[in-house]
Amino acid sequence: MAVQHKQENHLAIALYAAALLMVTIGARQSLGLFVSPLNSATGLGITTISFAMAVAQFTWGATQPIAGAIADRYGPGRVLAFGIVLLALGNALTPFMRSGTGLIFTLGLLAAAGSGAGSFSVLIGAATQRLPAHKRGMASGIINAGGSLGQFIFAPLSQFLISAFGWMNALWGLALIVLGALPLARQLRKPAAADTVRSAALAHEIEERGLGAALRETLANRSYLLLHAGFFTCGFHIAFLATHLPGEVQLCGLPAGVASWSLALIGLSNVFGSLAAGYWVQRYRSKYVLAWMYASRAALVAVYLLAPKTALTFYLFAIGLGLTWLATVAPTAVIVEKLFGSRYLATLFGLTLLSHQTGAFFGAWLGGIAISRVGNYDVMWYADIALATLAALVNLPIREARIVPRLQPA
């Protein structure tokens, strides 16, 4: 009975974190639906509004290591609660903004920072510190799946609210929904479990010497830097597709509905991909899981370029993309934890997420330059293939401990 109760507690921790991520990621990912209504109401222009959204992309990434460091020092509960309030405040204040500067403040800074404080680094760090080592990979997959489910749920929900009540009321409604997640932050405020065994002597040494030592050691660690390089290309890939897949659909002469359904299929497919990733990293070294994911992206894009550009092609392409979309989060977090332990995981994984979002900035920005100067995305597709192949290769030299089979249940 005690073992069963402990297993239920482990699952509950992962589910609480997944539910909170579903809200913070879902609310963030649905903001693109407000671009056109905002433009119609304010007359600011797509360029100005898009710039505010671009600032939000970088702010979300930059917030991760900062929020992670605060959570590592003071605990995740207050950080998560603050992030929820900040995200809700950013959404609630946006209808009152009538300038580009105002939108940058509410959407680009407040809402994005709030979402970042309640996102992957803090949540995976909080769960990892409360779970035994053999449960952490699967827990990361479950948490990541929550974010993907949020993307799938909040997009149609936001569109319904906009159509039924107008964009201003829709944003206020989203703010209330976000605030409803506050009790979840309290559930993750509980003290970390005693099971904090590390597999490497370096991890214990870093924990004893503090966060400063952790940062110095990690930034000089070749495996950690290689992991960053791969995750940078992941961000490039995702942001390019999330931003410009609708444009690619339009270039192919297909209706806009094909793009919206493709994006929805990506989110839904990633739920399964994230859970599968959590399962795989418990049985195979995460660097091989990442190498396979990145290599599959290169192959998938190559097949897409050769395929006829029909609606079915885009739907199949979206399902394939979704299987690895953000499923890379779990194996990346597992490698960071294996290298340096869980004590400062929120901070150190937050830095990898900043690398991811730096790549995302270039993926979105260069895609826009390509379409404006050349009239198509061909150069971006070839760059995506090359970078995905490179990402697969740079993960292979990472020094990662082998998986040790467990003989007895916890």
RADA-V517224 format. One record per backbone hydrogen bond with DSSP energy under -1.0 kcal/mol. CO is the residue of the C=O (numbers start at 1). NH is the residue of the N-H. If there is no record, write none. Layout:
co	nh
CO	NH
CO	NH
This chain:
co	nh
1	5
2	6
3	7
4	8
5	9
6	10
7	11
8	12
9	13
10	14
11	15
12	16
13	17
14	18
15	19
16	20
17	21
18	22
19	23
20	24
21	25
22	26
23	27
24	28
25	29
26	30
28	31
30	33
31	34
32	35
34	38
35	39
36	40
37	41
38	42
39	43
45	49
46	50
47	51
48	52
49	53
50	54
51	55
52	56
53	57
54	58
55	59
56	60
57	61
58	62
59	63
63	67
64	68
65	69
66	70
67	71
68	72
69	73
70	74
71	75
76	80
77	81
78	82
79	83
80	84
81	85
82	86
83	87
84	88
85	89
86	90
87	91
88	92
89	93
90	94
93	96
94	97
99	103
100	104
101	105
102	106
103	107
103	108
104	109
105	110
106	111
109	113
110	114
111	115
112	116
113	117
114	118
116	119
119	123
120	124
121	125
122	126
123	127
124	128
125	129
127	130
128	131
132	135
135	139
136	140
137	141
138	142
139	143
140	144
141	145
142	146
143	147
144	148
145	149
146	150
147	151
148	152
149	153
150	154
151	155
153	157
154	158
155	159
156	160
157	161
158	162
159	163
160	164
161	165
162	166
166	170
167	171
168	172
169	173
170	174
171	175
172	176
173	177
174	178
175	179
176	180
178	181
179	182
181	184
182	186
183	187
186	189
194	196
200	204
201	205
202	206
203	207
204	208
205	209
206	210
210	214
211	215
212	216
213	217
214	218
215	219
218	221
221	225
222	226
223	227
224	228
225	229
226	230
227	231
228	232
229	233
230	234
231	235
232	236
233	237
234	238
235	239
236	240
237	241
238	242
239	243
240	244
241	245
244	248
245	249
246	250
247	251
248	252
249	254
250	253
255	258
256	260
257	261
258	262
259	263
260	264
261	265
262	266
263	267
264	268
265	269
266	270
269	273
270	274
271	275
272	276
273	277
274	278
275	279
276	280
277	281
280	283
280	284
285	288
285	289
286	290
287	291
288	292
289	293
290	294
291	295
292	296
293	297
294	298
295	299
296	300
297	301
298	302
299	303
300	304
301	305
302	306
303	307
308	310
310	314
311	315
312	316
313	317
314	318
315	319
316	320
317	321
318	322
319	323
321	324
326	329
328	332
329	333
330	334
331	335
332	336
333	337
334	338
335	339
336	340
337	341
342	345
344	348
345	349
346	350
347	351
348	352
349	353
350	354
351	355
352	356
353	357
354	358
355	359
356	360
357	361
358	362
359	363
360	364
361	365
362	366
363	367
364	368
365	369
366	370
367	371
368	372
369	373
370	374
370	375
377	381
378	382
379	383
380	384
381	385
382	386
383	387
384	388
385	389
386	390
387	391
388	392
389	393
390	394
391	395
395	398
